[in-house]
Amino acid sequence: MDALSSLITKRSRADKTNKGDRFDILYDYIKMLDLEEPISKMKVIHVAGTKGKVA
């Protein structure tokens, strides 16, 4: 989980009032469901973009 957390570099831009942007809640659920080890073994690449919008 530490490695995953270190990859989140733009967290400060998230709106703290919007629970959808709060990673701490997500991590709490992961811990409650005892999924830390299975998730740490996953090999995942998350690609995010602009949905093809052109300026």
C-alpha positions, 0 to 999 in steps of 0.5 A: 500500500505504501508503494501505491500511495507514493504514486498518487502525486496530485492528491492536493488538488482533490476537493476535500469536501467531496468524499469521492476524492478522498483516498483515505476512505478507500484505504479504510475499506481496503483494510476493513475487508482485509484486501491489502495483501491481495491488492499489493500483489496485483499488477495494474496500470491505470491510464487516465486521460481527457476522454479525447477532448480537443482544445 
